[in-house]
């Protein structure tokens, strides 16, 4: 499987403008180099970190990336090739869920994600591929065109034009090119690992007997070893039930060696530091959140990522002319999905009365089967609201209620 996977990506990248014979020079000093082999190591190997990233990536993977065009106040979903790729098959081996999950995971692990656009001979996009690398370096050619050289996980090396890459950056501050690494998280990880090791040591220590056998007479070294071993054997012997005995020649002095461990408050503090790094809380991690906690998670984590991903994909997929014409990529999240049923009913009632929901949209919010057809497309609206275009006519009495009495015969 690994060989097939490597051959697949090798075939793609080897045929996709990997500039191996071009003469390059490093772009700038120091800044354009990024490696995940840094002081932070691979944070994904820690279970607490992996759980945090998995929670965010799993929720982000439910986003719906779509191609829209805004024209004359209309927000139209364009059912073209880009919309199909992002919404159905970004590449031959990934579902949209796989694709988004992977780029979000790489976003938090590497803080720099590069997605390769695969183009056909006419320059049309036919696929999107996240690059699984461990080292990257920005280069330029004699015309100052920008490229990125990758050393990939599978042992291969590629140099690709920066314009063919969608680049996502986290902690974008120190460098003009790349996001910073996760080094500030390392102290918390080390403390967690040390605390877990300390707990394991404490358990082992509590189940063991440590001490010194003090003899009241001079013995040869071989006799001391023999008596010590006899004491150990008697203590470990199941028949002895953990009790050993010695005669008056010796005295056993127990050594009470209690390992130092963090108390509950200290452990909670370290764990909270990790959660804060990812802007999470325990309820989100355990999927036991209230609507208010979900909204906070949405606004602080999911929504910023959806906005950023949409902007990054838009700017790289479309030309300036197309963007000016209203073309864009949006990563949408169903914000009301995790609301309580009371909240959903309130939304349907309030939004429906304004005429902004169809019957099917209301049913979808309530997680009920849609009707479809003309009935499902009908809009719900309260009679307590009036069309603003004729409101003045009602106030002036120029429109009469046909349901009332008409005195004019």
Secondary structure, 3 states (H helix, E strand, C coil): CHHHHHHHHHHHHHHCCCCCCCCCEECCCCCCEEECCCCCCCHHHCHHHHHHHHHHHHHHCCCEEEEEEEECCEEEECCCHHHHHHHCCCECCECHHHHHHHHHHHHHHCCEEEEEEEECCCCCEEEEEECCEEEEEEEECCCCCEEEEEEECCCCEEEEEHHHEEEEECCCCCCCCCCCCCHHHHHHHHHHHHHHHHHHHHHHHHCCCCEEEEECCCCCHHHHHHHHHHHHHHHHCHHHCCCCCCCCCEEEEECCCCCCCCCHHHHHHHHHHHHHHCCCCHHHHCCCCCHHHHHHHHHHHHHHHHHHHHHHHHHHHCCHHHHHCCEEEEEECCHHHHCCHHHHHHHHHHHHHCCCEEHHHHHHHCCCCCCCHHHHHCEECCCCCCCHHHHHHHHCCCCCCCCCCCCCC
